[in-house]
């Protein structure tokens, strides 16, 4: 029976293609290139088209690659000589850093005018009953990200640059690039990355950083509207939402979105969700809503903001045809067009 050591040696993709002989720095570059490429393939090709089995196989390959890489670099002074201060001290330092980052998010969100007026469940885009499942999913994702960052990506960047500050910014830049095309996440991860890196160097423990990451990700989604954080989506899955945002901007519709979603408009319609929905149908689409439409929108307002609902009104085919505007999908990239083609193929296969 193969031991774990034999398995890693057998499935070490780097070793199997003979990169051992080219030197540690070049090998670190190829390690990073392979890791980043595999993640990009999943984000931009596999997940959007629903290739779940292929995605699982890709992540198995990625885990093996990262495990074999960590096995090779774990004895470097960078990882083997990390300080171990007392756990309470580590948590205090991480807590202070997290509070400062949360304050920075609040200040920036307020200065740019995108801070949610009321920090409610709606900012998560999900009803309260679905929040626990969202948190569990986010915890698993964050643990995987921090293991990859602190035990593989940052050490490889240090192996290339031989300077901790350079490793922090190179690694954070790569981590931010993986969050493309989401502008907010790309900027946020690039800023937060060096902080997490320094905290790990200080305390040598992953759990406090994982908790800090979860708090920051949740608060970022909590404090900013969905058209800013794009549902924390990355890769091809974020493109449709980003396309709508850019489409609204290109056709100068944001002033109308802000007007119809304002508190003044809500109060002028009567100050209730039903009257607000009726006003949107009348003023935006130029007609009265059906009973089914009113019920559907009323249900949506239980876990969505008024601005999200107004954006939906403006991006409806009915409104676009009425104003003779080009459809947002016509501005989408090849990835989104292929996504819809793949969905049609899957549906046709199911009906056979």
PyMOL commands that set and color helices and strands:
alter all, ss='L'
color gray80, all
select helices_A, chain A and resi 4-11+13-16+19-22+24-49+52-73+77-80+87-111+121-124+128-161+164-177+183-203+207-223+226-232+236-250+254-260+263-268+273-285+291-300+306-314+317-322+328-331+334-351
alter helices_A, ss='H'
color red, helices_A
deselect
rebuild
show_as cartoon
